[in-house]
Amino acid sequence: MPTFQDKKIVFSTIILLFVFILLVKLFQLQIYERKKYRYFSDMNRIRRVRLLPTRGNIYDRNGNILVENQPSYSLFAVPFESKKEKIINLLTNILNDSTSLVRKKLTEARNPFTPIKIWPNLEFERLVQIEERKLELPGVYFKVEPKRNYPDTVNSAHLLGYLAEVSKNELEALKGEDILQGDIIGKKGIEKAYDKELRGSAGYNFIEVNAFGQEIEDKEFKGEGLPQPGRHLYLTLDLELQKLAENLFADKNGGAVFLDVRNGDVLVLCSKPDFDLNYFSGNIPQNIWNGLINDPSKPLFDRMIQGEFPPGSTFKLVMLAAALEEKTVNAQTTFTCNGYYRFGARVFDCWKKSGHGTVDLTDAIKMSCNVYMYNVSLNMDVDVWARYAKQLGFGKSTGIDLPGERSGNVPDKKYLDTVYKKTGWTKGMLLNLGIGQGDLLTTPIQMAQLAMIFANSGIYYKPHVVQRIVDSQSYEFFLHTATAQQAEGISEQTFSVLRNGMKLVVNGANGTGRACYLPNVVVAGKTGTAQNPHGDDHAWFIGFAPYENPQIAFCVFIENGGGGGAQAAPIARELLKKYFEQQQLFTNKIE
């Protein structure tokens, strides 16, 4: 039987053990893990406010503003303090948030202590209501942030692009780039391609708050820093030329690309129809978004770099380049055109029903004779033709510094065997390919590059839209450096013959491109009218000027526009007039 003394010792030992455990725990909490729990305490007491940088401006080549910033109010919330049902309901009512966007953002926030943007471009009336009920909205606050503003100069929606909130997939892809939920990033065009340069880097401020989430005072912490503003972009774009192109295409589907053949500068990149960029400077209304995506004219589609179309007769230059290099024809080779060509049981028409008579290679280019091309095409192997097409830049993207560019399609034997099976196609398919029809697809930017290649007799530069990037604080800048490339496998003699034919298209009697004639500048070109199984023919006109010492290459494309000579060539003429008047090559203004 234990004595009282024994019981006393046992109880004393137990008490001492508990005290020891308590002391160890206190040591762990207050000394060993002090930093950890101090951090949790500060997370409740100190609000880390992210300071977003001012996004860089975008200018044209002459310093004219294309995109700038203006102040706007954005609403932020700390999910830990604000995701209570009562607060969410109040915010939803004030913001008239029928889509439950606020609820979704607060409940799906990754870090409950990190403030997230829940409503950009807050109207002043709603801001007043939020301020009036501030005590009922702990953790909710607003900040003045820059909002994209587009001066009333040009639209250029596809080129400039727009901003929108970063998606979950984009957050994953941009890990390590200091981008958080609710941030705005570039989604299209220049804004997307140069988002990192335009965006800048965020800074941080620290504010002490009370138990109600109300701000008390700014706190100074090590590591606090100011945001670094984004860099400014100066484009190669010529504002006046771009404005004229947009006016000329105001009621058309299609567009124009004008390149400086000396360095690849993009002077004009116009795609119509387009859309109002101001729609995307805030929360785009659902009815407007539905209207854009359901519009049969596809205004969100950039026809100049994403549109893949049969090039029609403009592509005859490629077949003739291959034939000249393979020596199946020469400049003196003639064929007789009676208005049609019979191949087996099929009859292939020339665009001129009465025929062109006996024509040589130069006349065939000038008058765009289909029958001449049928004769040339039958002596060409499809893989040889495809090889020359690829050497001239087709079947691959040009590499222009814009997102979403497509590569078109150059069908070779492998492609035709896959699509039609080995017995499903004949050599006669080359008759269509030779005049730019069939399964051949190109983009307008590729056709403008082809014109540059002919302008420089094989030398070309990668098309680019950014000329220089300027630091908004130090004014140091990066200047684009143009690197010359050479179209392989095509001789100077071949280019000389084809260039001469292109000159006669515009300047010779019966040339199909006479509508682009300028009295003071010799323009070289090639028209194209591409059959379209889905509607009216597409109109093409490509070329360069001046013929000697070229400066500019171009492609004008009108979707369902009809004849290239009648419809596309006059638009090219107006743009060339404007360009050369700016260069002061005209002593008198051309009417």
LODO-627431 format. One record per residue (C-alpha): residue in three letters; x, y, z. Coordinates in steps of 0.2 Angstrom, whole numbers, always signed. Each point is the difference from the previous one (the first is absolute). Example, Ala and Ser with C-alpha at 12.3 -4.5 7.8 and 13.67 -1.06 7.14 Angstrom:
2
REC:ALA:+62:-22:+39
REC:SER:+6:+17:-3
END
This chain:
591
REC:MET:+0:+0:+0
REC:PRO:+8:+17:-6
REC:THR:+3:+12:+14
REC:PHE:-5:+18:-1
REC:GLN:+18:+5:-3
REC:ASP:+1:-12:-15
REC:LYS:-16:+8:-7
REC:LYS:+7:+17:+2
REC:ILE:+16:-4:-10
REC:VAL:-11:-7:-14
REC:PHE:-11:+15:-1
REC:SER:+14:+12:+1
REC:THR:+9:-10:-14
REC:ILE:-15:+1:-11
REC:ILE:-2:+19:+3
REC:LEU:+18:+3:-3
REC:LEU:-1:-10:-16
REC:PHE:-15:+11:-6
REC:VAL:+9:+16:+4
REC:PHE:+15:-6:-9
REC:ILE:-10:-4:-15
REC:LEU:-8:+17:+1
REC:LEU:+17:+9:+1
REC:VAL:+6:-10:-15
REC:LYS:-16:+5:-10
REC:LEU:+2:+18:+5
REC:PHE:+18:-1:-5
REC:GLN:-5:-7:-17
REC:LEU:-14:+12:-3
REC:GLN:+9:+16:+6
REC:ILE:+18:-3:-4
REC:TYR:+3:-15:-12
REC:GLU:-15:+3:-11
REC:ARG:-1:+19:+3
REC:LYS:+3:+5:-18
REC:LYS:-14:-12:-6
REC:TYR:-13:+6:+12
REC:ARG:+5:+18:-2
REC:TYR:-3:-2:-19
REC:PHE:-18:-6:+3
REC:SER:-3:+14:+12
REC:ASP:+6:+13:-12
REC:MET:-10:-8:-14
REC:ASN:-16:+4:+11
REC:ARG:+7:+17:+5
REC:ILE:+10:+6:-15
REC:ARG:-7:+1:-17
REC:ARG:+12:-2:-14
REC:VAL:-6:+11:-14
REC:ARG:+6:-3:-18
REC:LEU:+4:+15:-10
REC:LEU:-2:-3:-18
REC:PRO:+11:+9:-13
REC:THR:-6:+12:-13
REC:ARG:-1:-10:-17
REC:GLY:+11:+7:-14
REC:ASN:-7:+11:-14
REC:ILE:+0:-5:-18
REC:TYR:+5:+12:-14
REC:ASP:+2:+0:-19
REC:ARG:+16:+2:-8
REC:ASN:-1:+19:+0
REC:GLY:-5:+1:+19
REC:ASN:-19:+2:-2
REC:ILE:-9:-8:+14
REC:LEU:-10:-16:-4
REC:VAL:-3:-7:+18
REC:GLU:+2:+9:+16
REC:ASN:-7:-1:+18
REC:GLN:-13:+10:+10
REC:PRO:-4:-3:+19
REC:SER:-14:-11:+5
REC:TYR:-6:-8:+16
REC:SER:+2:-18:+4
REC:LEU:-8:-9:+15
REC:PHE:+10:-12:+10
REC:ALA:-4:-12:+14
REC:VAL:+10:-11:+13
REC:PRO:-10:-17:-1
REC:PHE:+4:-5:+18
REC:GLU:-10:+16:+5
REC:SER:-12:+2:-13
REC:LYS:-7:-17:-6
REC:LYS:-14:-1:+13
REC:GLU:-17:-2:-8
REC:LYS:-7:+16:+7
REC:ILE:+15:+10:-8
REC:ILE:-1:-9:-16
REC:ASN:-19:+3:-2
REC:LEU:+3:+19:+4
REC:LEU:+13:+1:-13
REC:THR:-10:-9:-13
REC:ASN:-15:+12:+3
REC:ILE:+11:+16:-1
REC:LEU:+10:-6:-16
REC:ASN:-16:-8:-8
REC:ASP:+10:-16:-3
REC:SER:-12:-11:-8
REC:THR:+14:-12:-5
REC:SER:+5:-3:+18
REC:LEU:+18:+4:-6
REC:VAL:+4:+8:+18
REC:ARG:-6:-16:+9
REC:LYS:+11:-11:-12
REC:LYS:+16:+10:+2
REC:LEU:-2:+1:+19
REC:THR:-4:-18:+3
REC:GLU:+13:-7:-12
REC:ALA:+15:+12:+5
REC:ARG:+16:-10:+3
REC:ASN:+6:+10:+14
REC:PRO:-13:+6:+12
REC:PHE:+12:+14:+7
REC:THR:+5:+7:-17
REC:PRO:-11:+14:-7
REC:ILE:-8:-4:-17
REC:LYS:-8:+12:-13
REC:ILE:-18:-4:+0
REC:TRP:-7:+14:-11
REC:PRO:+10:+10:-13
REC:ASN:-5:+17:-6
REC:LEU:-12:+4:+14
REC:GLU:-13:+14:-4
REC:PHE:+1:+15:+11
REC:GLU:-18:-3:+6
REC:ARG:+3:-17:+6
REC:LEU:+16:+6:+9
REC:VAL:-10:+12:+10
REC:GLN:-12:-13:+6
REC:ILE:+15:-11:+5
REC:GLU:+8:+14:+10
REC:GLU:-17:+4:+8
REC:ARG:-1:-18:+7
REC:LYS:+19:-3:+3
REC:LEU:-3:-6:+18
REC:GLU:-11:-14:-7
REC:LEU:+13:-5:-13
REC:PRO:+16:-5:+10
REC:GLY:+15:-4:-11
REC:VAL:-8:+9:-15
REC:TYR:+9:+15:-7
REC:PHE:+4:+9:-17
REC:LYS:+15:+6:-9
REC:VAL:+3:+12:-14
REC:GLU:+7:-10:-14
REC:PRO:+5:+4:-19
REC:LYS:-13:-5:-13
REC:ARG:+4:-1:-18
REC:ASN:-6:+14:-11
REC:TYR:-1:+1:-18
REC:PRO:+1:+17:-8
REC:ASP:-11:+3:-15
REC:THR:+13:-3:-13
REC:VAL:-1:-18:-7
REC:ASN:-8:-15:+7
REC:SER:+12:-14:-6
REC:ALA:-8:-12:+13
REC:HIS:+9:-15:-7
REC:LEU:+17:+8:+0
REC:LEU:-1:+9:+17
REC:GLY:-9:-14:+9
REC:TYR:-9:+2:+16
REC:LEU:+2:-4:+19
REC:ALA:-11:-12:+11
REC:GLU:+2:-9:+17
REC:VAL:+12:-14:+0
REC:SER:-8:-17:+0
REC:LYS:+4:-16:+10
REC:ASN:+10:-8:-14
REC:GLU:+10:+16:-3
REC:LEU:+4:+1:+18
REC:GLU:+7:-17:+0
REC:ALA:+10:+4:-16
REC:LEU:+7:+16:+7
REC:LYS:+6:-6:+17
REC:GLY:+15:+10:+6
REC:GLU:-5:+16:-9
REC:ASP:-9:+8:+15
REC:ILE:-17:-1:-7
REC:LEU:-15:-3:+12
REC:GLN:-18:-4:-2
REC:GLY:-9:+15:-6
REC:ASP:+14:+8:-9
REC:ILE:-2:+7:-18
REC:ILE:+11:-7:-14
REC:GLY:+1:+2:-19
REC:LYS:-12:-12:-9
REC:LYS:+3:+4:-18
REC:GLY:+11:+10:-12
REC:ILE:+14:+11:+6
REC:GLU:-7:+0:+18
REC:LYS:+3:-19:+1
REC:ALA:+16:-2:-10
REC:TYR:+9:+13:+10
REC:ASP:-10:-2:+16
REC:LYS:+15:-2:+11
REC:GLU:+9:+16:-6
REC:LEU:-16:+10:+1
REC:ARG:-6:-7:+17
REC:GLY:+15:+6:+11
REC:SER:+2:-7:+17
REC:ALA:-11:+2:+16
REC:GLY:+5:+8:+16
REC:TYR:-6:-2:+18
REC:ASN:-7:+10:+14
REC:PHE:-4:-6:+18
REC:ILE:-15:+7:+10
REC:GLU:-6:-4:+17
REC:VAL:-18:-4:+2
REC:ASN:-11:-3:+16
REC:ALA:-12:-15:+4
REC:PHE:-13:+7:-12
REC:GLY:+12:+1:-15
REC:GLN:+1:+19:+1
REC:GLU:+16:+9:-5
REC:ILE:+10:+8:+15
REC:GLU:+17:+5:-7
REC:ASP:+13:-4:-13
REC:LYS:+14:-11:+7
REC:GLU:+18:+0:-6
REC:PHE:+7:-17:-3
REC:LYS:+16:-6:-7
REC:GLY:-2:-5:-18
REC:GLU:-14:+13:-3
REC:GLY:+2:+7:-18
REC:LEU:-7:+11:-13
REC:PRO:-7:-7:-16
REC:GLN:+10:+1:-16
REC:PRO:-10:+6:-14
REC:GLY:-1:-9:-17
REC:ARG:+10:+5:-15
REC:HIS:-6:+9:-15
REC:LEU:-2:-7:-17
REC:TYR:+3:+9:-16
REC:LEU:-7:-9:-15
REC:THR:+6:+0:-18
REC:LEU:-18:+4:-4
REC:ASP:-4:+16:-10
REC:LEU:-15:+8:+8
REC:GLU:-6:+10:-15
REC:LEU:+2:-15:-12
REC:GLN:-9:-11:+13
REC:LYS:-14:+12:+1
REC:LEU:-2:+1:-18
REC:ALA:+0:-19:-2
REC:GLU:-14:-1:+14
REC:ASN:-10:+13:-10
REC:LEU:+2:-9:-16
REC:PHE:-6:-17:+8
REC:ALA:-14:+8:+10
REC:ASP:-14:-10:-9
REC:LYS:+11:-15:-6
REC:ASN:+6:-16:+7
REC:GLY:+19:-2:-2
REC:GLY:+15:+11:+2
REC:ALA:+17:+6:-5
REC:VAL:+18:-3:+5
REC:PHE:+14:+12:-5
REC:LEU:+18:-4:+4
REC:ASP:+16:+10:-1
REC:VAL:+10:-11:-12
REC:ARG:+17:+7:+8
REC:ASN:-3:-7:+17
REC:GLY:-17:-9:+2
REC:ASP:-9:+14:+9
REC:VAL:-19:-2:+0
REC:LEU:-6:+17:-6
REC:VAL:-19:-6:-1
REC:LEU:-8:-15:+7
REC:CYS:-19:+3:-2
REC:SER:-13:-14:+2
REC:LYS:-18:+3:-2
REC:PRO:-13:-2:+7
REC:ASP:+6:+3:+18
REC:PHE:-7:+6:+17
REC:ASP:+0:+14:+12
REC:LEU:+15:-2:+12
REC:ASN:-9:+10:+13
REC:TYR:-12:-15:+2
REC:PHE:+15:-9:+8
REC:SER:+6:+14:+11
REC:GLY:-12:-6:+14
REC:ASN:-12:-14:+4
REC:ILE:-7:-3:-18
REC:PRO:-19:-2:+1
REC:GLN:-6:-17:-5
REC:ASN:-12:+6:-14
REC:ILE:+15:+8:-8
REC:TRP:+11:-15:+2
REC:ASN:-13:-11:-7
REC:GLY:-2:+12:-15
REC:LEU:+18:-1:-4
REC:ILE:+2:-19:+1
REC:ASN:-16:-3:-10
REC:ASP:+3:+13:-13
REC:PRO:+1:-9:-17
REC:SER:+13:+12:-6
REC:LYS:+12:-6:+14
REC:PRO:+6:+17:+6
REC:LEU:+12:-8:+13
REC:PHE:+9:-9:-14
REC:ASP:+16:+8:-6
REC:ARG:-1:-4:-19
REC:MET:+18:+7:-3
REC:ILE:+10:-13:+10
REC:GLN:-13:-13:+4
REC:GLY:-11:+0:-16
REC:GLU:+5:-15:-11
REC:PHE:-6:+3:-18
REC:PRO:+3:-7:-18
REC:PRO:+11:+14:-7
REC:GLY:-6:-2:-18
REC:SER:+11:+7:-14
REC:THR:+12:+9:+11
REC:PHE:+8:-17:+3
REC:LYS:+3:-2:-19
REC:LEU:+17:+8:+4
REC:VAL:+5:-15:+11
REC:MET:-4:-13:-13
REC:LEU:+9:+11:-13
REC:ALA:+15:+2:+11
REC:ALA:+1:-19:+2
REC:ALA:-2:-3:-19
REC:LEU:+14:+12:-4
REC:GLU:+12:-7:+13
REC:GLU:-4:-18:-6
REC:LYS:+2:+6:-18
REC:THR:-17:-7:-6
REC:VAL:-3:+18:-7
REC:ASN:+9:+16:-4
REC:ALA:-5:+18:-3
REC:GLN:-3:-4:-18
REC:THR:-11:-15:+2
REC:THR:-17:+3:-8
REC:PHE:-17:-9:+1
REC:THR:-16:+4:-9
REC:CYS:-15:+4:+11
REC:ASN:-17:-3:-8
REC:GLY:-10:+4:+16
REC:TYR:+1:-18:+6
REC:TYR:+11:-15:+3
REC:ARG:-5:-18:-2
REC:PHE:+7:-13:+12
REC:GLY:-7:-18:-3
REC:ALA:-19:+2:+2
REC:ARG:+1:+17:+9
REC:VAL:+1:+17:-7
REC:PHE:+9:+14:+10
REC:ASP:-5:+17:-4
REC:CYS:+10:+16:-2
REC:TRP:-7:+15:+9
REC:LYS:-1:+8:-18
REC:LYS:-13:-10:-9
REC:SER:+6:+6:-17
REC:GLY:+18:-5:+4
REC:HIS:+17:+10:+0
REC:GLY:+7:-7:-16
REC:THR:+18:-5:-1
REC:VAL:+9:+7:+15
REC:ASP:+17:-2:+8
REC:LEU:+5:-1:+18
REC:THR:+0:+19:+3
REC:ASP:-17:+2:-9
REC:ALA:-7:-14:+11
REC:ILE:+5:+10:+16
REC:LYS:-6:+16:-7
REC:MET:-17:-6:-6
REC:SER:-1:-14:+13
REC:CYS:-3:-14:-13
REC:ASN:-7:-16:+8
REC:VAL:+3:-11:-15
REC:TYR:+19:+5:-1
REC:MET:+1:-6:+18
REC:TYR:-10:-16:-3
REC:ASN:+14:-5:-13
REC:VAL:+14:+5:+12
REC:SER:-8:-10:+14
REC:LEU:-1:-16:-9
REC:ASN:+19:-1:-2
REC:MET:+2:+3:+19
REC:ASP:+2:-14:+13
REC:VAL:-11:+5:+15
REC:ASP:+14:-3:+13
REC:VAL:+11:+11:-10
REC:TRP:-13:+14:-1
REC:ALA:-3:-2:+19
REC:ARG:+19:+1:+3
REC:TYR:+1:+17:-9
REC:ALA:-16:+6:+9
REC:LYS:+8:-4:+17
REC:GLN:+17:+9:-5
REC:LEU:-11:+15:-4
REC:GLY:-7:+0:+18
REC:PHE:-16:-10:-1
REC:GLY:-6:-14:+10
REC:LYS:+8:+8:+16
REC:SER:-3:+16:+10
REC:THR:+10:+16:-4
REC:GLY:+4:+2:+18
REC:ILE:-8:+17:+2
REC:ASP:+0:+5:+18
REC:LEU:-18:-2:+3
REC:PRO:-9:-15:+8
REC:GLY:-11:-12:-10
REC:GLU:+8:+0:-17
REC:ARG:-5:-15:-11
REC:SER:+11:-8:-13
REC:GLY:-12:-4:-14
REC:ASN:+2:-16:-10
REC:VAL:+11:-6:-15
REC:PRO:-6:-17:-6
REC:ASP:+13:-12:-5
REC:LYS:-1:-18:-5
REC:LYS:+0:-6:+18
REC:TYR:-15:+12:+4
REC:LEU:-9:-5:-16
REC:ASP:+2:-19:+4
REC:THR:-6:+3:+17
REC:VAL:-16:+10:-4
REC:TYR:-5:-8:-17
REC:LYS:+9:-17:+1
REC:LYS:+14:-4:-13
REC:THR:-13:-4:-13
REC:GLY:-12:+14:+4
REC:TRP:+10:+14:-8
REC:THR:+8:+3:-17
REC:LYS:+14:+11:-8
REC:GLY:-15:+11:-6
REC:MET:-1:+6:+18
REC:LEU:+15:+11:-4
REC:LEU:-10:+10:-12
REC:ASN:-10:+7:+15
REC:LEU:+15:+2:+11
REC:GLY:+10:+9:-14
REC:ILE:-13:+14:+0
REC:GLY:-1:+1:+19
REC:GLN:-16:-11:+3
REC:GLY:-3:-17:+7
REC:ASP:+6:-5:+17
REC:LEU:+13:+15:+0
REC:LEU:-3:+12:+14
REC:THR:+10:+16:+4
REC:THR:-1:+15:+12
REC:PRO:+0:+18:-5
REC:ILE:+16:+3:+10
REC:GLN:+9:-15:-10
REC:MET:-6:+8:-16
REC:ALA:+8:+17:+5
REC:GLN:+16:-9:+5
REC:LEU:+0:-8:-18
REC:ALA:-2:+18:-7
REC:MET:+15:+5:+11
REC:ILE:+10:-15:-7
REC:PHE:-3:+5:-18
REC:ALA:+3:+19:+4
REC:ASN:+18:-5:+6
REC:SER:+3:-14:-12
REC:GLY:+1:-13:+14
REC:ILE:+5:+10:+15
REC:TYR:-13:+2:+14
REC:TYR:-2:+5:+18
REC:LYS:-12:-8:+13
REC:PRO:-15:+12:+2
REC:HIS:-1:+8:+17
REC:VAL:-11:+13:+8
REC:VAL:+10:+6:+14
REC:GLN:+14:+12:-4
REC:ARG:+7:+4:+17
REC:ILE:-3:-3:+18
REC:VAL:+3:+15:+12
REC:ASP:+2:+0:+19
REC:SER:-12:+12:+7
REC:GLN:+12:+6:+14
REC:SER:+18:-1:-7
REC:TYR:-5:+2:-19
REC:GLU:+12:-13:-5
REC:PHE:-7:-10:-15
REC:PHE:+1:-16:-9
REC:LEU:+0:+3:-19
REC:HIS:-6:-14:-12
REC:THR:+15:-6:-11
REC:ALA:-5:-6:-17
REC:THR:+9:-16:-6
REC:ALA:-1:-3:-19
REC:GLN:-5:-18:-6
REC:GLN:+2:-7:-17
REC:ALA:-13:-10:-10
REC:GLU:+10:-16:-4
REC:GLY:+0:-8:-17
REC:ILE:-6:+14:-11
REC:SER:+12:+10:-12
REC:GLU:+2:+18:-3
REC:GLN:-5:-3:-18
REC:THR:-16:-8:+5
REC:PHE:-5:+14:+11
REC:SER:+4:+12:-14
REC:VAL:-11:-8:-12
REC:LEU:-15:-1:+12
REC:ARG:+3:+18:+7
REC:ASN:-1:+6:-18
REC:GLY:-17:-9:-2
REC:MET:-6:+8:+16
REC:LYS:+5:+17:-6
REC:LEU:-11:-2:-16
REC:VAL:-15:-6:+11
REC:VAL:-2:+18:+5
REC:ASN:+9:+10:-13
REC:GLY:-2:-10:-16
REC:ALA:-15:+0:-13
REC:ASN:-13:-12:+5
REC:GLY:+8:-3:+17
REC:THR:-12:-7:+13
REC:GLY:+6:+13:+13
REC:ARG:-2:+16:-9
REC:ALA:-11:+6:+14
REC:CYS:+15:+2:+11
REC:TYR:+10:+11:-13
REC:LEU:+9:+15:+7
REC:PRO:+7:+13:-12
REC:ASN:+15:+5:+11
REC:VAL:+5:-17:+7
REC:VAL:+2:-17:-9
REC:VAL:-10:-13:+9
REC:ALA:+2:-19:-3
REC:GLY:-14:-12:+5
REC:LYS:-10:-15:-3
REC:THR:-19:-2:+1
REC:GLY:-10:-15:+6
REC:THR:-18:-5:+0
REC:ALA:-2:-16:+10
REC:GLN:-15:-11:-1
REC:ASN:-9:-3:+16
REC:PRO:-11:-15:+3
REC:HIS:-9:+9:+14
REC:GLY:-5:+16:-10
REC:ASP:+6:+13:-11
REC:ASP:+18:+1:-7
REC:HIS:+14:+7:+11
REC:ALA:+10:+15:-7
REC:TRP:+19:+1:+2
REC:PHE:+13:+12:-5
REC:ILE:+18:-1:+5
REC:GLY:+15:+10:-6
REC:PHE:+14:+12:+4
REC:ALA:+6:+18:-4
REC:PRO:+10:+9:-7
REC:TYR:+6:-13:-13
REC:GLU:+18:+6:+1
REC:ASN:+6:+1:+18
REC:PRO:-16:-6:+8
REC:GLN:-6:+7:+17
REC:ILE:-16:-9:+3
REC:ALA:-9:-16:-3
REC:PHE:-18:-4:+3
REC:CYS:-15:-11:-1
REC:VAL:-18:+5:-1
REC:PHE:-13:-13:+3
REC:ILE:-19:+2:-1
REC:GLU:-10:-15:+6
REC:ASN:-14:-4:-13
REC:GLY:+5:+16:-9
REC:GLY:+0:-6:-18
REC:GLY:+14:+4:-12
REC:GLY:+17:+4:+7
REC:GLY:+4:+13:-14
REC:ALA:-17:+9:+1
REC:GLN:-2:+0:+19
REC:ALA:+17:-3:+9
REC:ALA:+11:+10:-11
REC:PRO:-9:+17:+2
REC:ILE:+2:-2:+19
REC:ALA:+19:-3:-2
REC:ARG:+1:+15:-11
REC:GLU:-8:+12:+13
REC:LEU:+12:-7:+14
REC:LEU:+15:+1:-11
REC:LYS:-4:+18:-5
REC:LYS:-1:+5:+19
REC:TYR:+16:-9:+3
REC:PHE:+10:+9:-14
REC:GLU:-8:+17:+4
REC:GLN:+7:-2:+17
REC:GLN:+17:-5:-7
REC:GLN:-1:+16:-11
REC:LEU:+3:-10:-16
REC:PHE:-15:+10:-8
REC:THR:+3:+18:-5
REC:ASN:-19:+2:-2
REC:LYS:-14:-9:+9
REC:ILE:-7:-14:-11
REC:GLU:-19:+0:-3
END
